Amino acid sequence: MSTYSDGDRLARRPHEGFTRSVSEGLPRPRTRRSGIDLRLRLPGLMRLADWLSIAVTGLAFDLLVESQYRFPLAQALSIVLVATVTVNCLEVAQAYSVCSMGRTGAQLAKLSIAWASAFVCLAAIAYLTDGSLRLLGESTDLWFVANGLLLLASRYAVGVLVMQWQKKGRLVRNVAVLGSGPAVLALAEKLRARKDEANLIGVFLDADAGAPPADVDGDLDRLVLMASDGQVDEIILALPWSSAAAMNRAIARFSDTQVEVSIHPALSELDYPPQDFALIAGVARLTVQRRPLSGWGAPLKRAEDFVLAFLLLVVVAPLFIVVAVAIKIDSRGPIIFRQERYGFNNNRILIYKFRSMHHDPHPDPSVPQARPNDPRVTRIGAFLRRTSLDELPQLLNVLRGEMSLVGPRPHAAAHNEKYARLIDGYLGRHRMKPGITGWAQVNGWRGETETTEQMRRRLEHDLFYIATWSLLLDIKVLIMTIPVVLRGTNAY
């Protein structure tokens, strides 16, 4: 006589769930037009529309404006190049996600950068080939302006349309939660708080979960009926991971429906949110920390740092002389202040700044942070610190490869060692080169940190930047740095 329970038999033979659903006469799935289809198809349609828009207008301008009405192969390749580079830049900038399409301002900024980048690539290739390929025709300028305006107008129209669809719920997936215990109710509350991403149609309790609470909408059998009737786009299982039999039974009941089934990881108390789930050698693994700047990320960021730092040094070179003279006139001591701090991979580096405090041959090893009306700060130093001009010599650190333009700000060694003891995971901010400016600084976490909680919040921003780095994010931080510097907030 078998000792397996009914749940164990289903776990070992999942196909029985399918057989049982048919034998019980449950309705078969019906083909329907679901909101999730539009959500999945819209990004692909936008990629195709962008590419065709650029290619067709490029061809039209070339045929209408070029004096001899001819279409050389080189110019055809240039049009294909610009279209492909633009679409790929938008893809890297995540401009084709539905959430991004609904943010019109961000879309216009991303499109402008991608469109300009494509023509910079075209101009660079034309320059390197000494014009022998004739990539730039007589209509290039007109094409750049006209098609740029067309893309901006179309993106604005799509943004308005997406916002209307979001309000009507056409781009929001219908989600149901199936589980047991307090975990299912906690998950439901989180979904209700984000109505722009998910429409929670109900909370359902597993058959073996006991008496249902008052705010539960039904059990597994009712949810199967709703899924078969096409009322649900996705079902999230919030069942204990240790109960494989219950999970297999639930999944098997939905095997003959068109619904998506996902498993809630139940890691709400984990400080490191899951980033990816995949198989390696047939073994399932949940990634909570990726290697930053993997693949081409590191050389791209290094190229960005070197080119921009070099250009900035050329532009501000006269300012270096003015600041150096002002420091010498204002107080005695060296012009450049050098301090040892922790950099990439916890290695110590020597950073450079314009001296903004009175020179002390025997400084306090605890390195007290600057405060309002700090007597250590010189008259010219107060201006330098308020305008962040004291940071300019760190462009030399960037050229040397010790720092980046954007990254977690390097703290004094004493402060670094202090907070490394107080905050778990604090040294994770050294997984990327420190920066002259950073995501934390442009979001209000600049200057003095009086409490451990303030440093913890700064750390959260630094780790977010490391986990989500992109060239577009760097450009965004650099642009956001300008008003922060002009306001001089928390700079003493």
C-alpha positions as CSV (number, residue, x, y, z in Angstrom):
1,M,0.0,0.0,0.0
2,S,1.4,3.4,-1.0
3,T,2.3,5.8,1.8
4,Y,2.3,8.9,-0.4
5,S,-0.3,11.6,0.2
6,D,-2.4,13.0,-2.6
7,G,-0.1,16.1,-2.7
8,D,3.0,13.9,-3.0
9,R,1.4,12.0,-5.9
10,L,0.8,15.3,-7.7
11,A,4.3,16.5,-7.0
12,R,5.7,13.3,-8.6
13,R,3.3,13.3,-11.5
14,P,2.3,16.9,-12.3
15,H,0.3,15.8,-15.4
16,E,-2.4,14.5,-13.0
17,G,-3.4,18.1,-12.2
18,F,-4.2,18.6,-15.9
19,T,-6.2,15.4,-16.1
20,R,-8.2,16.3,-13.0
21,S,-9.1,19.8,-14.2
22,V,-10.5,18.3,-17.5
23,S,-12.4,15.5,-15.7
24,E,-14.0,18.0,-13.4
25,G,-15.4,19.8,-16.4
26,L,-13.7,23.2,-15.9
27,P,-14.1,25.6,-18.8
28,R,-11.4,25.5,-21.4
29,P,-9.3,28.7,-22.0
30,R,-10.9,31.1,-24.4
31,T,-9.0,33.3,-26.8
32,R,-9.3,36.9,-25.7
33,R,-7.7,40.3,-26.2
34,S,-5.7,40.9,-23.0
35,G,-4.1,44.2,-21.8
36,I,-0.9,42.4,-21.3
37,D,-0.6,41.7,-25.0
38,L,-0.5,45.4,-25.8
39,R,2.1,45.9,-23.0
40,L,4.3,43.3,-24.5
41,R,3.9,44.3,-28.2
42,L,4.2,48.1,-27.8
43,P,8.0,48.2,-27.2
44,G,8.6,46.1,-30.3
45,L,6.3,48.3,-32.4
46,M,8.1,51.4,-31.2
47,R,11.5,50.0,-32.1
48,L,10.2,49.2,-35.6
49,A,8.5,52.6,-36.0
50,D,11.7,54.5,-34.9
51,W,13.9,52.5,-37.3
52,L,11.6,52.9,-40.2
53,S,10.9,56.6,-39.5
54,I,14.7,57.3,-39.6
55,A,15.4,55.1,-42.7
56,V,12.4,56.3,-44.8
57,T,12.9,60.0,-44.1
58,G,16.6,59.7,-44.7
59,L,15.9,58.0,-48.1
60,A,13.3,60.7,-49.0
61,F,15.6,63.6,-48.1
62,D,18.4,62.1,-50.0
63,L,16.4,61.6,-53.2
64,L,14.6,65.0,-53.0
65,V,17.5,67.2,-52.0
66,E,20.5,65.6,-53.7
67,S,21.1,67.4,-57.0
68,Q,21.6,64.3,-59.1
69,Y,18.8,62.2,-57.6
70,R,21.1,59.3,-57.0
71,F,21.4,57.0,-54.0
72,P,24.9,55.7,-53.6
73,L,25.5,52.6,-51.5
74,A,27.6,54.6,-49.0
75,Q,24.8,56.9,-48.2
76,A,22.4,54.0,-47.9
77,L,24.8,52.5,-45.3
78,S,24.9,55.8,-43.5
79,I,21.1,55.9,-43.1
80,V,21.0,52.3,-41.9
81,L,23.9,53.1,-39.4
82,V,22.1,56.2,-38.0
83,A,18.8,54.3,-37.6
84,T,20.4,51.3,-36.0
85,V,22.6,53.4,-33.6
86,T,19.6,55.5,-32.5
87,V,17.4,52.5,-31.8
88,N,20.3,50.7,-29.9
89,C,21.0,53.8,-27.9
90,L,17.3,54.0,-26.9
91,E,17.4,50.3,-26.0
92,V,20.4,50.8,-23.7
93,A,18.6,53.8,-22.1
94,Q,15.6,51.6,-21.5
95,A,13.4,54.0,-23.5
96,Y,11.3,51.2,-24.9
97,S,9.9,50.0,-21.6
98,V,6.2,50.9,-21.1
99,C,6.9,52.7,-17.8
100,S,9.5,54.8,-19.5
101,M,7.2,55.7,-22.5
102,G,4.7,57.1,-20.0
103,R,7.3,59.6,-18.7
104,T,7.3,62.2,-21.6
105,G,10.1,64.4,-20.3
106,A,12.5,61.5,-19.8
107,Q,11.6,60.1,-23.2
108,L,12.4,63.4,-25.0
109,A,15.7,63.7,-23.2
110,K,16.7,60.1,-24.0
111,L,15.7,60.5,-27.7
112,S,17.7,63.7,-28.0
113,I,20.8,62.1,-26.7
114,A,20.4,59.0,-28.8
115,W,19.7,61.0,-32.0
116,A,22.7,63.2,-31.4
117,S,24.9,60.2,-30.6
118,A,24.0,58.6,-33.9
119,F,25.2,61.6,-35.9
120,V,28.3,61.9,-33.9
121,C,29.1,58.3,-34.8
122,L,28.4,59.1,-38.5
123,A,30.6,62.2,-38.5
124,A,33.4,60.3,-36.8
125,I,33.3,57.6,-39.4
126,A,33.2,60.2,-42.2
127,Y,36.2,62.0,-40.7
128,L,38.2,58.8,-40.2
129,T,37.7,57.7,-43.8
130,D,38.6,61.3,-45.0
131,G,35.3,61.6,-46.7
132,S,36.1,58.8,-49.2
133,L,32.9,57.0,-48.4
134,R,30.7,60.1,-48.9
135,L,28.6,59.3,-45.9
136,L,27.4,62.9,-45.4
137,G,25.3,64.1,-48.3
138,E,23.8,67.6,-49.0
139,S,20.6,66.7,-47.2
140,T,22.3,65.6,-43.9
141,D,21.7,68.8,-42.0
142,L,18.1,69.0,-43.1
143,W,17.5,65.3,-42.3
144,F,19.0,65.7,-38.8
145,V,16.7,68.6,-37.9
146,A,13.5,67.5,-39.6
147,N,13.6,63.8,-38.5
148,G,14.7,64.9,-35.0
149,L,11.6,67.0,-34.7
150,L,9.5,64.2,-36.1
151,L,10.9,61.7,-33.6
152,L,10.3,64.1,-30.7
153,A,6.7,64.8,-31.8
154,S,5.9,61.1,-32.3
155,R,7.5,60.3,-28.9
156,Y,5.4,63.0,-27.2
157,A,2.2,61.7,-28.8
158,V,3.0,58.1,-27.8
159,G,3.7,59.4,-24.2
160,V,0.3,61.0,-24.0
161,L,-1.4,57.9,-25.4
162,V,0.4,55.6,-23.0
163,M,-0.6,57.8,-20.1
164,Q,-4.3,57.6,-21.2
165,W,-4.0,53.8,-21.6
166,Q,-2.5,53.5,-18.2
167,K,-5.4,55.5,-16.7
168,K,-7.9,53.2,-18.4
169,G,-6.0,50.1,-17.3
170,R,-5.1,48.8,-20.8
171,L,-1.4,48.5,-20.0
172,V,-1.8,47.1,-16.5
173,R,-1.8,43.4,-16.0
174,N,-4.5,41.7,-13.9
175,V,-2.7,39.9,-11.1
176,A,-4.0,37.4,-8.6
177,V,-2.2,36.1,-5.5
178,L,-2.5,32.6,-4.3
179,G,-0.9,31.5,-1.0
180,S,-1.3,30.8,2.7
181,G,-0.7,32.6,6.0
182,P,0.1,36.3,6.5
183,A,2.6,36.3,3.6
184,V,-0.2,36.4,1.0
185,L,-1.9,39.4,2.6
186,A,1.4,41.3,3.0
187,L,2.1,40.7,-0.7
188,A,-1.4,41.8,-1.7
189,E,-0.9,45.1,0.2
190,K,2.3,45.8,-1.8
191,L,0.6,45.2,-5.1
192,R,-2.4,47.4,-4.1
193,A,0.1,50.3,-3.5
194,R,1.4,50.1,-7.1
195,K,-1.8,50.3,-9.1
196,D,0.1,51.8,-12.1
197,E,1.9,48.5,-12.6
198,A,-0.6,45.8,-11.4
199,N,-4.3,45.5,-11.0
200,L,-4.9,43.1,-8.1
201,I,-8.1,41.3,-8.9
202,G,-8.1,39.1,-5.8
203,V,-6.4,37.2,-3.0
204,F,-6.9,33.4,-3.0
205,L,-6.1,30.9,-0.3
206,D,-4.6,27.5,-1.0
207,A,-7.0,24.6,-0.3
208,D,-4.9,23.3,2.6
209,A,-4.4,26.7,4.3
210,G,-7.3,26.4,6.7
211,A,-10.1,28.8,7.3
212,P,-9.9,31.8,5.1
213,P,-9.8,35.3,6.5
214,A,-12.6,37.8,5.7
215,D,-10.6,39.7,3.1
216,V,-9.8,36.7,0.9
217,D,-11.7,36.3,-2.4
218,G,-11.7,32.6,-2.7
219,D,-9.7,29.4,-3.0
220,L,-7.7,27.6,-5.6
221,D,-10.7,26.1,-7.4
222,R,-12.3,29.5,-8.0
223,L,-9.0,31.0,-9.2
224,V,-8.6,28.2,-11.7
225,L,-12.1,29.0,-13.1
226,M,-11.2,32.7,-13.4
227,A,-7.9,31.8,-15.1
228,S,-9.6,29.5,-17.6
229,D,-12.2,32.3,-18.3
230,G,-9.3,34.7,-19.2
231,Q,-9.9,37.1,-16.3
232,V,-6.3,36.8,-15.0
233,D,-3.0,37.7,-16.7
234,E,-0.6,36.5,-14.0
235,I,-0.8,34.5,-10.8
236,I,1.8,34.9,-8.1
237,L,2.2,32.0,-5.7
238,A,3.0,33.0,-2.2
239,L,3.4,29.5,-0.8
240,P,6.2,28.2,1.5
241,W,9.2,27.2,-0.5
242,S,9.5,24.1,1.7
243,S,6.1,22.9,0.5
244,A,7.1,21.6,-3.0
245,A,4.0,19.4,-3.2
246,A,1.6,22.4,-2.7
247,M,3.5,24.4,-5.3
248,N,3.4,21.5,-7.9
249,R,-0.3,21.0,-7.2
250,A,-1.1,24.6,-7.8
251,I,1.0,25.0,-10.9
252,A,-0.5,21.8,-12.4
253,R,-4.0,23.2,-12.0
254,F,-3.1,26.1,-14.2
255,S,-1.2,24.1,-16.8
256,D,-4.1,24.2,-19.3
257,T,-4.8,27.9,-19.1
258,Q,-3.1,30.9,-20.8
259,V,-2.1,32.5,-17.5
260,E,1.4,33.3,-16.4
261,V,2.5,31.7,-13.1
262,S,5.3,33.1,-11.0
263,I,6.6,32.4,-7.5
264,H,7.1,35.0,-4.9
265,P,10.6,34.6,-3.5
266,A,9.4,35.6,0.0
267,L,12.5,37.5,0.8
268,S,10.9,40.7,2.1
269,E,13.3,40.9,5.1
270,L,16.4,40.7,2.8
271,D,18.2,44.0,2.5
272,Y,19.5,43.0,-1.0
273,P,16.7,42.8,-3.5
274,P,16.8,40.0,-6.1
275,Q,18.1,41.2,-9.5
276,D,17.9,38.1,-11.7
277,F,16.8,34.5,-11.7
278,A,18.3,32.0,-14.1
279,L,19.8,28.5,-14.5
280,I,23.4,27.6,-14.4
281,A,24.4,24.0,-15.2
282,G,20.7,23.1,-14.7
283,V,20.8,24.6,-11.1
284,A,18.3,27.4,-10.3
285,R,19.9,30.5,-8.7
286,L,18.6,33.9,-7.6
287,T,21.1,36.7,-8.1
288,V,21.2,39.4,-5.4
289,Q,24.5,41.0,-6.4
290,R,25.9,41.5,-9.9
291,R,29.5,42.2,-10.8
292,P,29.4,46.0,-11.7
293,L,30.6,47.2,-15.0
294,S,30.8,43.7,-16.5
295,G,31.4,43.1,-20.2
296,W,31.9,46.4,-22.0
297,G,30.8,48.5,-19.0
298,A,34.3,49.1,-17.6
299,P,36.0,50.3,-20.9
300,L,32.9,52.4,-21.7
301,K,33.0,54.1,-18.4
302,R,36.8,54.6,-18.5
303,A,36.5,56.2,-22.0
304,E,33.7,58.5,-20.7
305,D,35.9,59.5,-17.8
306,F,39.0,60.1,-19.8
307,V,37.4,62.1,-22.6
308,L,35.2,64.3,-20.4
309,A,37.9,64.9,-17.8
310,F,40.4,65.9,-20.5
311,L,37.9,68.3,-22.1
312,L,37.0,69.8,-18.7
313,L,40.7,70.3,-17.8
314,V,41.2,72.2,-21.0
315,V,38.2,74.4,-20.4
316,V,39.0,75.2,-16.7
317,A,42.7,75.5,-17.0
318,P,42.6,79.3,-16.7
319,L,40.4,78.9,-13.6
320,F,43.1,76.7,-12.0
321,I,45.5,79.7,-12.1
322,V,43.0,82.1,-10.7
323,V,42.1,79.8,-7.8
324,A,45.7,79.1,-7.1
325,V,46.6,82.8,-6.8
326,A,43.6,83.5,-4.6
327,I,44.5,80.7,-2.2
328,K,48.1,82.0,-1.9
329,I,47.0,85.5,-1.2
330,D,44.3,84.5,1.3
331,S,46.4,82.2,3.6
332,R,49.7,80.5,4.0
333,G,50.2,76.9,3.0
334,P,50.2,74.7,-0.1
335,I,47.7,75.3,-2.9
336,I,46.8,71.6,-3.3
337,F,45.5,69.6,-0.4
338,R,46.3,65.9,-0.5
339,Q,44.5,63.3,1.6
340,E,44.5,59.5,1.6
341,R,41.2,57.8,1.1
342,Y,39.8,54.5,0.1
343,G,39.1,53.8,-3.6
344,F,38.2,50.9,-5.8
345,N,38.4,47.5,-4.2
346,N,39.3,49.1,-0.9
347,N,42.7,50.3,-2.2
348,R,44.0,53.5,-0.7
349,I,44.4,56.4,-3.1
350,L,45.7,60.0,-2.7
351,I,43.1,62.5,-3.8
352,Y,43.8,66.1,-4.7
353,K,41.7,69.2,-3.8
354,F,42.3,72.9,-3.6
355,R,43.2,73.7,0.0
356,S,40.1,75.4,1.6
357,M,41.2,75.3,5.3
358,H,44.1,76.8,7.2
359,H,47.2,74.7,6.9
360,D,47.7,72.5,9.9
361,P,51.1,70.6,10.0
362,H,49.6,68.2,12.6
363,P,46.0,67.5,11.6
364,D,43.5,65.7,13.8
365,P,43.7,62.0,12.8
366,S,39.9,61.6,13.4
367,V,39.4,64.2,10.5
368,P,36.3,66.1,11.9
369,Q,33.8,66.9,9.2
370,A,33.4,70.6,8.2
371,R,30.5,72.3,9.9
372,P,28.6,75.6,9.4
373,N,30.9,78.6,10.3
374,D,33.9,76.2,10.8
375,P,36.9,78.3,11.9
376,R,39.2,76.0,10.0
377,V,37.8,77.2,6.7
378,T,39.5,80.2,5.0
379,R,37.6,83.1,3.4
380,I,38.4,81.9,-0.1
381,G,37.9,78.3,1.1
382,A,34.3,79.0,2.0
383,F,33.6,80.1,-1.5
384,L,35.5,77.2,-3.0
385,R,33.6,74.7,-0.9
386,R,30.2,76.3,-1.5
387,T,30.7,76.2,-5.3
388,S,32.6,72.8,-5.2
389,L,35.5,74.4,-7.0
390,D,37.8,72.8,-4.4
391,E,37.0,69.5,-6.1
392,L,38.4,70.5,-9.5
393,P,41.9,69.0,-9.0
394,Q,40.3,65.6,-8.7
395,L,40.0,65.7,-12.5
396,L,43.7,64.7,-12.3
397,N,42.7,61.6,-10.2
398,V,40.1,60.8,-13.0
399,L,42.8,61.0,-15.7
400,R,45.1,58.7,-13.7
401,G,42.3,56.2,-13.4
402,E,41.9,56.4,-9.6
403,M,38.5,58.0,-9.7
404,S,35.5,58.5,-12.0
405,L,33.5,61.6,-12.7
406,V,30.5,59.9,-11.3
407,G,30.5,57.3,-8.5
408,P,30.3,57.0,-4.7
409,R,32.0,59.9,-3.1
410,P,35.3,58.9,-1.3
411,H,35.2,59.5,2.4
412,A,38.1,60.2,4.7
413,A,39.9,57.0,5.8
414,A,39.0,57.5,9.4
415,H,35.3,57.9,8.6
416,N,35.4,55.0,6.2
417,E,36.8,52.7,8.9
418,K,34.3,53.9,11.4
419,Y,31.2,53.3,9.3
420,A,32.6,50.0,8.0
421,R,32.3,48.8,11.6
422,L,28.8,50.2,12.1
423,I,27.0,49.4,8.9
424,D,26.8,45.9,7.3
425,G,27.8,46.0,3.6
426,Y,29.2,49.5,3.8
427,L,32.4,48.5,2.0
428,G,30.2,47.5,-1.0
429,R,30.4,51.1,-2.2
430,H,34.1,50.4,-3.1
431,R,33.0,47.9,-5.8
432,M,33.2,50.9,-8.2
433,K,35.7,53.7,-8.5
434,P,34.8,56.7,-6.3
435,G,33.5,59.8,-8.1
436,I,33.7,63.6,-8.0
437,T,29.9,63.6,-7.9
438,G,27.5,60.8,-7.3
439,W,23.9,59.7,-7.2
440,A,23.7,60.3,-3.4
441,Q,25.0,63.8,-3.7
442,V,22.4,64.9,-6.4
443,N,19.6,63.4,-4.3
444,G,20.3,65.5,-1.2
445,W,22.9,63.4,0.6
446,R,25.8,65.8,0.3
447,G,28.0,67.2,3.0
448,E,28.1,66.4,6.7
449,T,26.7,63.1,8.0
450,E,25.8,63.5,11.7
451,T,24.2,60.1,12.3
452,T,24.7,56.5,11.3
453,E,21.2,56.5,9.7
454,Q,22.2,59.4,7.4
455,M,25.3,57.5,6.3
456,R,23.1,54.4,5.7
457,R,20.8,56.4,3.4
458,R,23.8,57.7,1.5
459,L,25.0,54.1,1.2
460,E,21.6,53.0,-0.2
461,H,22.0,55.6,-3.0
462,D,25.5,54.5,-3.7
463,L,24.6,50.8,-4.0
464,F,21.6,51.7,-6.2
465,Y,23.9,53.5,-8.6
466,I,26.4,50.6,-8.7
467,A,23.6,48.1,-9.4
468,T,21.9,50.2,-12.1
469,W,24.9,52.0,-13.8
470,S,24.6,53.1,-17.4
471,L,26.1,55.9,-19.5
472,L,22.8,57.6,-19.5
473,L,22.6,57.5,-15.7
474,D,26.1,59.1,-15.6
475,I,24.9,61.9,-17.9
476,K,21.8,62.4,-15.8
477,V,23.9,62.7,-12.6
478,L,26.3,65.2,-14.3
479,I,23.4,67.4,-15.4
480,M,21.7,67.2,-12.0
481,T,25.0,68.2,-10.3
482,I,24.8,71.7,-11.9
483,P,21.8,73.0,-9.9
484,V,23.1,71.2,-6.8
485,V,26.4,73.1,-7.0
486,L,24.6,76.4,-7.8
487,R,22.4,76.0,-4.7
488,G,25.4,75.1,-2.5
489,T,23.3,73.0,-0.3
490,N,25.1,71.3,2.7
491,A,28.5,72.7,1.5
492,Y,30.4,74.2,4.4
